[in-house]
């Protein structure tokens, strides 16, 4: 995938308990020019978003300690500067109730795994306002 010229200031937090998934997303997004940080669960992600600026969070549903739905609900109730942070939820859960719960929790968009690297980058660009 070619570099799309994303400014280095566009920061994405990938939240997933699977190291393989985090590395896959990180590789695709860094290749596209994004700066990527990672967290292994919602608790670690909340600590990061409250201490560092991010332009987008990508979050899984099923994680230990704090799942993705709980993380998003907590994020949306946080201080104003992080409450509006765009969120892309990506999960193996594909039921309509999962999509509805994700939206109710505060997800801006929901994708079902597996996600191709080009699809991931396209959605991240849309949600961060980066031209494709």
C-alpha positions in Angstrom: 0.0 0.0 0.0 1.4 3.4 -1.0 2.0 6.2 1.5 -1.0 8.5 1.3 0.8 11.4 2.7 -0.9 11.5 6.1 0.6 14.2 8.3 2.6 12.7 11.3 0.3 14.5 13.8 -2.6 12.1 13.0 -2.5 9.7 16.0 -4.5 6.5 16.3 -4.9 4.3 19.4 -5.4 0.6 18.6 -7.1 -1.3 21.5 -7.2 -5.1 21.2 -6.2 -7.9 23.4 -4.7 -9.8 20.4 -1.1 -8.9 19.8 -1.4 -10.2 16.2 -4.4 -7.9 15.5 -2.6 -4.9 17.0 0.5 -5.6 14.9 -1.6 -6.0 11.8 -3.5 -2.8 12.3 -0.3 -0.9 13.3 1.6 -2.1 10.3 -1.1 -1.1 7.8 -1.7 2.3 9.5 2.0 3.2 9.9 2.6 2.3 6.3 -0.1 4.8 5.4 1.6 7.4 7.5 -0.3 7.4 10.7 1.3 7.5 14.2 0.0 4.4 16.1 -0.1 3.6 19.8 -1.6 0.5 21.2 -3.4 -0.8 24.3 -4.4 -4.3 25.4 -7.7 -3.5 27.0 -10.1 -0.7 27.8 -8.4 0.3 31.1 -5.1 0.8 29.5 -6.8 2.6 26.6 -8.6 5.0 29.0 -5.3 5.8 30.7 -3.7 6.6 27.4 -6.5 8.8 26.0 -6.6 10.8 29.2 -2.9 11.5 29.1 -2.1 11.8 25.4 -3.9 13.3 22.4 -5.4 11.0 19.8 -7.3 11.6 16.7 -9.1 8.2 16.6 -9.4 5.1 18.6 -9.9 1.6 17.1 -11.4 -0.7 19.6 -12.3 -4.4 19.9 -15.4 -5.6 21.7 -14.2 -8.7 23.6 -11.2 -7.9 25.9 -10.3 -8.7 29.5 -10.6 -6.3 32.4 -12.7 -3.7 30.3 -14.4 -4.6 27.1 -14.9 -2.3 24.2 -18.5 -1.3 24.9 -17.6 -0.3 28.5 -14.5 1.6 27.3 -16.6 3.6 24.8 -19.3 4.4 27.3 -16.6 5.6 29.7 -14.9 7.6 27.0 -18.1 9.3 26.0 -18.7 10.3 29.7 -15.1 11.7 30.1 -13.8 15.3 29.9 -15.0 17.2 26.9 -11.7 17.1 25.0 -11.8 13.3 24.8 -15.5 12.6 24.9 -15.9 13.4 21.2 -12.9 11.3 20.0 -13.9 9.4 16.9 -14.2 5.6 17.5 -14.0 2.7 15.1 -15.1 -0.6 16.6 -13.9 -3.7 15.0 -15.0 -7.1 16.2 -15.7 -10.7 15.3 -19.3 -10.2 16.6 -21.5 -9.6 13.6 -25.1 -9.6 14.9 -27.3 -6.6 14.5 -27.6 -6.3 18.3 -23.8 -6.0 18.4 -23.8 -3.1 15.9 -26.7 -1.5 17.8 -24.8 -1.8 21.2 -21.7 -0.4 19.6 -23.6 2.7 18.4 -25.3 3.1 21.7 -21.9 2.9 23.4 -20.6 5.7 21.2 -18.9 4.0 18.2 -18.9 6.1 15.1 -18.6 3.1 12.8 -18.5 -0.7 13.2 -16.6 -3.3 11.1 -16.6 -7.1 11.3 -13.2 -8.9 11.4 -11.4 -9.8 9.4 -10.7 -6.3 7.9 -8.5 -5.9 4.9 -5.7 -3.3 5.4 -7.0 -1.1 2.6 -10.5 -1.1 4.2 -9.0 -0.3 7.6 -6.9 2.6 6.2 -9.9 4.0 4.2 -12.2 4.1 7.3 -9.4 5.6 9.4 -8.9 8.3 6.8 -12.7 9.0 6.7 -13.0 9.2 10.5 -9.9 11.5 10.9 -10.6 13.7 7.9 -7.5 12.7 6.0 -7.7 12.8 2.2 -7.4 9.4 0.6 
